Amino acid sequence: MTETTSELLPCVTVNPISQHKATVIWLHGLGADGHDFEPIVPELKLPSELGVKFIFPHAPVMPVTINGGYEMRAWYDIRDADLANREDRDGVRQSAALVEKLIRAEINSGIPSDKIVLAGFSQGGAIALHLATRIQHKLAGVVALSTYLTMPESLASEKSATNIDTPIFMAHGSQDPVVPMQRGQYSAEVLEENGFKVSWQDYPMAHAVCLEEIQALGQFFNQIL
């Protein structure tokens, strides 16, 4: 595990034991940091021959309106408890651009874009969905956990066809009090209406991840990489 700093977002990196052949860029949720999902790597039980490097970026620190303006790591400001009116759209686009720089850096290092997976939990998942549906690089897959689609009304006009056939793994807790599962299901429906390939699974949990979900994720990574 190494910490990296440059003009790119600072990241926690977990390198593969064998030759580096694929990369997962995993975005944390509001108020967490890149270390949040680092312990999940061994739990995925990926075969070493896949050569997967994990990059866990730290979101920028910014004041978050819904938390009284308290500064924390966030991919965008959350202004309102109402999911339909909560995200700072400029912030979403700015963070998506920062994450796209990480993708380009991996491509420049020799990893084909179709060996790169974009993953995220909650706020990080919202950025993953926003970027993956608009980016011009063909990705291996997308993982969106306990999250929702920002700006669903603009997807039809802004989407790129590049990742129309890229598998999207969406999972949600049926007892989620932070992002109600209905919002996740609605997001999956909007993605499908726009031609994207979504697989949906839900689990009896709150705003979290569970072992069964991690096992399903491991299978997903195996299939697409």
N, C-alpha and C positions, 0 to 999 in steps of 0.2 A: 504494500500500500504506500502510495506517495501523494504528497500535496504538490500541486503545480500552480504557479502564478505567472501570468504574462498579460498580454493584451486580451487574452481570452478570459472567460470566467474562471475564478479559482475552483479547483475540483479535487475530490478524493478519487484516486485511481486504483483499481485492483487489476493487476496485470495477470495474464494467463501463465500457467506453468510452461506450456508448450509454445510453439510459434504463434504469434498474433495473427489471426485470420478474420476476426469479426469483432464488432464493438457494440455494446449496449450503453446508450446515454440515458441515464435515469434521473428524473427531476423530482425533488422532494416537495412536500406540502408546505403550507403557510407556517412560518415560525420555526420550522425545522432547519436542517442544513444537510450538506452532502453526506455526512456520516450516518444519516437516519436509516438508509436502506443498505448500507455497506454489509451488515451482518447477514443479509439475505443471500449473498452470493453462494456460500457453500450449501445452503439449504436447497438451492435449485438443482444441485447434483448434476451439473452439466459435464459431459465427458471431456477430458482434457484435450482430445484431438480436435474439438471445435475451435480451440484457441481464442476464447472470448475474453476481451478486455472490457471491464466495466468502468464507466466514467460517471461520477456522481457530482455534478456541479453545485456550488453554493449560489443560491439566488442573491441578487443585490439586497442591501439593507435599505429599507424605506419606511416612512410612517404609514400605518394602516388605519384608515378612518374608522372602521368598525371596531377597532380595538383602542379607541380614544386617541388616535394619532401616535400611539407607541411605535417606536422604530423596531423592526424585526426583518428577518429575511423573508422576502415575498417576491413573487414573480409579477405581481401587479397589485394595485390598491384595491381593497374591497370596501365599497362605500355604503352598502346596504345589505340587510339580511335577506332581502328579496333576491332570489337567484336570477330572476329575469332582468334585474336592474342593478347588478352589484359590481360588475367588473369595470376596471379602468381600461378602456379599449386601447388607448395609446400605450399603456403599460404592457398589455398583452402583446402588442405588435413589437415593442422594444425588446421584451424578453425573448420572443420568438426569434428575432434577428440575432440576439446573443447566442442562442442555442444553435442556430444555423451556422454560426461561425465555428462552433465546436465540430459540427458535422463536416464542414469544409476542411477543417484541420485534419480530421481522420482520413478523408479522401486524399488530401495532399500527402499524408504519410504512407499511402499505398493501399489503404483498405477500400475496396469498391463500395459505393453507396448501397448496393443491394446486399451488403453484409453488415449494414448498420441498422440497429433497432432503436427506435425512440420510445422511451417509456416514461411514465409519470404517475404520481399519486396525488389526488385531490387538485390543488392549484397547479402542481406540476403536470398532472394529466391533462388539464385544460390547455396548457401551453403545448403539450405533445400533440393533442388533437388539432389545435389551431395551425401549427406549423406543418404537420404531416399532410394535411389536406390542401396545403397551398404551395409547398416546396417543389422545386423543379428536379430534385435528386430522387431517384427511385430507391426507396428504403426496403429493407428485408421485412419489417413488420412494425407495428405500433402497439403499445401496451398502455391502456388508460384505466386506472384503478380508482374507484370511489370518486368519480369526477363527472364533469358535464361539459357540454360544448358551449363556448363563449360565442356570442354574435351569430346564433344559428340562422338568423334572417339574411346574413350576408354570404353564407357559404355558397349558395348557388352561383352568385356572380363572381366570387373570388377563388373558387376551387380550381386546382390544377388537376389535369387528367393523369398526371405522372403516377400517382399512388392509388388510382381507382381500384386496382386489383390487389393492392398490398393488404395482407390480413391485419385486421384490427382486433385485438383482444381486449374486451371491456368486461370488468368485473365490479360488483358493488355489494355492499352489505344491506340486507333487507331492513335492518334496524338502524340505519345511518341517520343520526339527528342533525348532522352538519350539511351534508348534501343528500337530500332525500332520494331514495332509489328511483322514484318516478321521474326525477330530473335526468338521471343517468339513462333510464329507458327511453325517455323522449329524445335525448341526444343520439342514442343508437338509431332510433327511427329516422331522425333527420339525416344522419350519415347514410343510412341505407337508401332513403329516398333520393339522395344525391349520387347514388351508384357505388358507394364504398362497401367493402366486404367486412362486415362486423360479426364476430362471434361473441355472444353475451352469456355471462354466468353470474348468478348471485348466490350469496352465502348468508346464513343466519348470524350476522355479526353487525357491529356498529361501524364507525368510521375508522376502519383498521384493515389489516390483512390477516389471513388465517392460513394454517398449514395446508389445507386442501387447495386453497387458491395458489399457494406457492408451488405445490406439486403440479397443478395444471399449467402454471407459467413455465415450469421446467420443461414440460412436454411441448409447449408452444415454441419455446426457444429451440428445442431439438428439431422440431419439424421445419422451421423457417431457416435455420442456419446449417 
